[in-house]
Amino acid sequence: MNKEEVANIGFEIVAYSGDARSKLLLALKDAKAGNVDGCDKLIAEAKELLADAHKTQFDLLSREAQGEDAELGFIMVHAQDHLMTTLLLADIIDTLLDVYR
């Protein structure tokens, strides 16, 4: 895979992660406002987006594991960072929602 192909995969991961992050933060905002029931839908949507990001990441990892070279650039580094921090945010917000419930 050339650098441009890997960058496009990175952009996909960033997009999924960014959308998930936005939904997670909206869910927390709802919970703080007392709308705990409304945040469950946002959490579910965020988890779907994170699953899509993980699938995209896994597909890249699988291709590399099968011997295909991947020319990585800063965009992919950013994508991995974005995904991991969003996963961490999801864990933290799950704990915070337990407190609000």
N, CA, C and O of each residue as an XYZ file, in Angstrom:
404
protein
N       0.845     -1.176      0.000
C       0.000      0.000      0.000
C       0.886      1.234      0.000
O       1.843      1.339      0.767
N       0.548      2.150     -0.867
C       1.343      3.369     -0.896
C       0.874      4.340      0.184
O      -0.133      4.112      0.855
N       1.615      5.409      0.332
C       1.349      6.372      1.400
C      -0.036      7.007      1.272
O      -0.707      7.241      2.277
N      -0.458      7.282      0.053
C      -1.773      7.896     -0.165
C      -2.906      6.942      0.235
O      -3.888      7.368      0.844
N      -2.774      5.679     -0.099
C      -3.782      4.685      0.257
C      -3.888      4.544      1.782
O      -4.986      4.484      2.334
N      -2.746      4.493      2.443
C      -2.733      4.390      3.906
C      -3.292      5.673      4.524
O      -3.998      5.617      5.531
N      -2.984      6.821      3.932
C      -3.517      8.093      4.440
C      -5.035      8.112      4.342
O      -5.703      8.589      5.260
N      -5.587      7.607      3.255
C      -7.047      7.560      3.118
C      -7.684      6.669      4.180
O      -8.753      6.983      4.703
N      -7.027      5.567      4.492
C      -7.500      4.702      5.574
C      -7.431      5.463      6.901
O      -8.335      5.366      7.731
N      -6.355      6.216      7.087
C      -6.207      7.034      8.291
C      -7.310      8.069      8.413
O      -7.852      8.278      9.498
N      -7.647      8.721      7.300
C      -8.732      9.701      7.324
C     -10.059      9.045      7.702
O     -10.878      9.641      8.402
N     -10.262      7.822      7.235
C     -11.488      7.089      7.571
C     -11.553      6.819      9.076
O     -12.601      6.990      9.699
N     -10.441      6.403      9.645
C     -10.392      6.146     11.085
C     -10.632      7.435     11.868
O     -11.353      7.427     12.865
N     -10.041      8.528     11.430
C     -10.238      9.821     12.093
C     -11.705     10.235     12.024
O     -12.259     10.723     13.009
N     -12.335     10.043     10.871
C     -13.738     10.437     10.713
C     -14.638      9.630     11.653
O     -15.477     10.198     12.353
N     -14.464      8.315     11.667
C     -15.274      7.483     12.569
C     -15.029      7.874     14.027
O     -15.973      8.028     14.802
N     -13.772      8.032     14.391
C     -13.430      8.361     15.772
C     -13.944      9.741     16.164
O     -14.446      9.933     17.271
N     -13.818     10.685     15.267
C     -14.291     12.041     15.546
C     -15.794     12.092     15.750
O     -16.284     12.762     16.660
N     -16.530     11.374     14.891
C     -17.982     11.321     15.058
C     -18.349     10.656     16.380
O     -19.256     11.107     17.079
N     -17.641      9.586     16.717
C     -17.895      8.894     17.984
C     -17.615      9.822     19.161
O     -18.392      9.880     20.114
N     -16.511     10.540     19.089
C     -16.150     11.475     20.169
C     -17.240     12.517     20.373
O     -17.610     12.822     21.507
N     -17.754     13.062     19.272
C     -18.817     14.072     19.371
C     -20.062     13.503     20.039
O     -20.670     14.159     20.885
N     -20.438     12.299     19.667
C     -21.614     11.664     20.264
C     -21.399     11.369     21.754
O     -22.313     11.532     22.561
N     -20.208     10.942     22.103
C     -19.901     10.678     23.508
C     -20.016     11.949     24.342
O     -20.583     11.932     25.434
N     -19.484     13.035     23.830
C     -19.544     14.290     24.575
C     -20.966     14.830     24.663
O     -21.338     15.418     25.679
N     -21.771     14.638     23.610
C     -23.180     15.016     23.664
C     -23.930     14.174     24.692
O     -24.793     14.679     25.409
N     -23.595     12.898     24.756
C     -24.229     12.019     25.746
C     -23.917     12.484     27.157
O     -24.796     12.490     28.019
N     -22.691     12.867     27.396
C     -22.321     13.373     28.722
C     -23.061     14.669     29.037
O     -23.514     14.880     30.162
N     -23.177     15.526     28.037
C     -23.910     16.780     28.216
C     -25.376     16.498     28.571
O     -25.944     17.145     29.451
N     -25.983     15.524     27.876
C     -27.359     15.133     28.193
C     -27.476     14.628     29.624
O     -28.404     14.994     30.346
N     -26.543     13.795     30.024
C     -26.579     13.233     31.382
C     -26.452     14.340     32.420
O     -27.149     14.327     33.435
N     -25.571     15.291     32.169
C     -25.405     16.407     33.109
C     -26.678     17.231     33.223
O     -26.960     17.810     34.272
N     -27.456     17.281     32.123
C     -28.706     18.041     32.119
C     -29.869     17.228     32.683
O     -30.997     17.715     32.755
N     -29.591     15.997     33.080
C     -30.632     15.162     33.667
C     -31.341     14.256     32.686
O     -32.259     13.534     33.076
N     -30.948     14.272     31.431
C     -31.560     13.437     30.400
C     -30.741     12.155     30.214
O     -30.158     11.930     29.153
N     -30.706     11.336     31.238
C     -29.878     10.126     31.216
C     -30.375      9.132     30.172
O     -29.577      8.460     29.518
N     -31.705      9.039     30.017
C     -32.257      8.092     29.048
C     -31.863      8.462     27.618
O     -31.577      7.585     26.802
N     -31.848      9.752     27.318
C     -31.506     10.206     25.970
C     -30.071      9.929     25.584
O     -29.759      9.825     24.397
N     -29.196      9.809     26.556
C     -27.781      9.603     26.237
C     -27.487      8.162     25.813
O     -26.466      7.910     25.175
N     -28.362      7.213     26.156
C     -28.115      5.816     25.791
C     -28.048      5.625     24.274
O     -27.225      4.854     23.781
N     -28.908      6.320     23.540
C     -28.900      6.230     22.077
C     -27.578      6.768     21.517
O     -26.991      6.173     20.614
N     -27.126      7.880     22.052
C     -25.863      8.471     21.589
C     -24.683      7.546     21.892
O     -23.772      7.412     21.074
N     -24.698      6.919     23.046
C     -23.628      5.982     23.411
C     -23.621      4.803     22.442
O     -22.560      4.377     21.987
N     -24.795      4.278     22.129
C     -24.892      3.149     21.190
C     -24.364      3.543     19.814
O     -23.646      2.771     19.179
N     -24.717      4.736     19.356
C     -24.230      5.221     18.058
C     -22.712      5.385     18.076
O     -22.032      5.043     17.108
N     -22.190      5.907     19.176
C     -20.738      6.086     19.303
C     -20.030      4.736     19.263
O     -18.982      4.596     18.632
N     -20.605      3.751     19.935
C     -19.981      2.421     19.943
C     -19.983      1.795     18.556
O     -19.037      1.092     18.200
N     -21.026      2.036     17.764
C     -21.053      1.550     16.386
C     -19.945      2.207     15.560
O     -19.254      1.543     14.786
N     -19.791      3.500     15.735
C     -18.744      4.229     15.010
C     -17.355      3.733     15.416
O     -16.476      3.590     14.566
N     -17.159      3.475     16.690
C     -15.871      2.951     17.142
C     -15.627      1.546     16.599
O     -14.490      1.183     16.299
N     -16.683      0.762     16.473
C     -16.544     -0.569     15.871
C     -16.145     -0.451     14.400
O     -15.336     -1.238     13.908
N     -16.714      0.536     13.698
C     -16.342      0.768     12.297
C     -14.878      1.199     12.190
O     -14.152      0.748     11.304
N     -14.457      2.070     13.094
C     -13.058      2.509     13.100
C     -12.128      1.329     13.365
O     -11.086      1.186     12.726
N     -12.518      0.496     14.307
C     -11.697     -0.667     14.641
C     -11.626     -1.638     13.467
O     -10.570     -2.215     13.205
N     -12.743     -1.824     12.756
C     -12.747     -2.708     11.592
C     -11.800     -2.181     10.520
O     -11.052     -2.948      9.913
N     -11.832     -0.880     10.292
C     -10.934     -0.269      9.316
C      -9.484     -0.479      9.724
O      -8.641     -0.821      8.894
N      -9.199     -0.276     10.994
C      -7.850     -0.481     11.521
C      -7.446     -1.949     11.378
O      -6.329     -2.251     10.959
N      -8.354     -2.857     11.725
C      -8.068     -4.288     11.657
C      -7.796     -4.732     10.221
O      -6.911     -5.552      9.980
N      -8.556     -4.190      9.272
C      -8.332     -4.527      7.862
C      -6.919     -4.144      7.426
O      -6.254     -4.901      6.719
N      -6.469     -2.971      7.848
C      -5.106     -2.534      7.527
C      -4.078     -3.460      8.177
O      -3.114     -3.879      7.537
N      -4.294     -3.767      9.439
C      -3.371     -4.661     10.147
C      -3.329     -6.041      9.495
O      -2.264     -6.649      9.389
N      -4.474     -6.530      9.064
C      -4.533     -7.839      8.413
C      -3.754     -7.843      7.105
O      -3.020     -8.786      6.809
N      -3.920     -6.792      6.335
C      -3.191     -6.700      5.064
C      -1.681     -6.701      5.299
O      -0.923     -7.350      4.578
N      -1.271     -5.972      6.309
C       0.161     -5.929      6.613
C       0.645     -7.282      7.133
O       1.744     -7.720      6.793
N      -0.157     -7.935      7.944
C       0.213     -9.249      8.479
C       0.329    -10.296      7.371
O       1.065    -11.273      7.510
N      -0.395    -10.091      6.277
C      -0.336    -11.007      5.147
C       0.835    -10.698      4.209
O       0.982    -11.309      3.151
N       1.659     -9.740      4.625
C       2.874     -9.457      3.869
C       2.828     -8.219      2.995
O       3.815     -7.887      2.339
N       1.704     -7.537      2.977
C       1.603     -6.323      2.169
C       2.263     -5.171      2.922
O       1.934     -4.910      4.079
N       3.183     -4.493      2.270
C       3.851     -3.357      2.908
C       2.894     -2.172      3.016
O       2.084     -1.931      2.121
N       2.996     -1.448      4.108
C       2.179     -0.255      4.328
C       3.118      0.904      4.597
O       3.874      0.899      5.568
N       3.059      1.886      3.731
C       3.901      3.071      3.871
C       3.174      4.074      4.779
O       2.279      4.796      4.340
N       3.575      4.099      6.032
C       2.880      4.918      7.025
C       3.377      6.352      7.026
O       4.553      6.627      6.786
N       2.457      7.250      7.299
C       2.786      8.661      7.428
C       2.152      9.225      8.676
O       1.555      8.499      9.471
N       2.288     10.526      8.840
C       1.794     11.182     10.048
C       0.274     11.086     10.169
O      -0.250     11.064     11.282
N      -0.438     11.028      9.051
C      -1.901     10.932      9.107
C      -2.319      9.651      9.826
O      -3.250      9.667     10.631
N      -1.643      8.552      9.540
C      -1.991      7.299     10.210
C      -1.620      7.361     11.696
O      -2.337      6.817     12.536
N      -0.529      8.007     12.013
C      -0.169      8.178     13.428
C      -1.268      8.978     14.133
O      -1.679      8.634     15.241
N      -1.731     10.030     13.493
C      -2.811     10.846     14.046
C      -4.085     10.011     14.198
O      -4.784     10.118     15.206
N      -4.383      9.188     13.206
C      -5.585      8.344     13.254
C      -5.538      7.391     14.440
O      -6.535      7.214     15.141
N      -4.390      6.782     14.663
C      -4.254      5.856     15.787
C      -4.412      6.592     17.110
O      -5.057      6.092     18.032
N      -3.830      7.759     17.199
C      -3.955      8.571     18.408
C      -5.410      8.958     18.644
O      -5.916      8.862     19.762
N      -6.068      9.391     17.587
C      -7.464      9.810     17.673
C      -8.342      8.647     18.133
O      -9.197      8.819     19.001
N      -8.136      7.469     17.556
C      -8.934      6.300     17.921
C      -8.704      5.909     19.376
O      -9.662      5.660     20.107
N      -7.463      5.854     19.796
C      -7.163      5.415     21.157
C      -7.683      6.401     22.200
O      -8.181      5.983     23.245
N      -7.575      7.698     21.934
C      -8.082      8.663     22.914
C      -9.610      8.631     22.965
O     -10.196      8.854     24.024
N     -10.253      8.359     21.842
C     -11.708      8.254     21.840
C     -12.162      7.003     22.577
O     -13.169      7.031     23.285
N     -11.428      5.905     22.417
C     -11.744      4.694     23.177
C     -11.608      4.947     24.680
O     -12.430      4.486     25.472
N     -10.584      5.667     25.052
C     -10.400      6.016     26.462
C     -11.535      6.915     26.945
O     -12.054      6.728     28.045
N     -11.914      7.883     26.130
C     -13.022      8.766     26.474
C     -14.304      7.964     26.679
O     -15.073      8.245     27.598
N     -14.535      6.974     25.833
C     -15.730      6.130     25.970
C     -15.735      5.420     27.317
O     -16.771      5.345     27.978
N     -14.595      4.905     27.721
C     -14.500      4.236     29.027
C     -14.778      5.215     30.172
O     -15.501      4.891     31.114
N     -14.208      6.387     30.084
C     -14.396      7.391     31.141
C     -15.855      7.824     31.208
O     -16.418      7.946     32.296
N     -16.470      8.055     30.049
C     -17.857      8.505     30.032
C     -18.786      7.406     30.537
O     -19.778      7.702     31.204
N     -18.488      6.149     30.235
C     -19.281      5.051     30.801
C     -19.285      5.118     32.329
O     -20.321      4.923     32.964
N     -18.139      5.389     32.900
C     -18.038      5.490     34.362
C     -18.803      6.722     34.862
O     -19.507      6.646     35.868
N     -18.669      7.830     34.178
C     -19.389      9.039     34.583
C     -20.903      8.843     34.496
O     -21.646      9.319     35.354
N     -21.346      8.152     33.475
C     -22.787      7.915     33.330
C     -23.324      7.056     34.471
O     -24.460      7.230     34.913
N     -22.497      6.132     34.937
C     -22.890      5.327     36.108
C     -23.135      6.236     37.315
O     -24.056      6.003     38.098
N     -22.321      7.253     37.454
C     -22.479      8.203     38.557
C     -23.791      8.988     38.404
O     -24.512      9.196     39.380
N     -24.092      9.422     37.176
C     -25.325     10.193     36.939
C     -26.578      9.348     37.111
O     -27.640      9.866     37.456
N     -26.454      8.046     36.871
C     -27.633      7.167     37.011
C     -27.868      6.884     38.465
O     -28.807      6.167     38.810
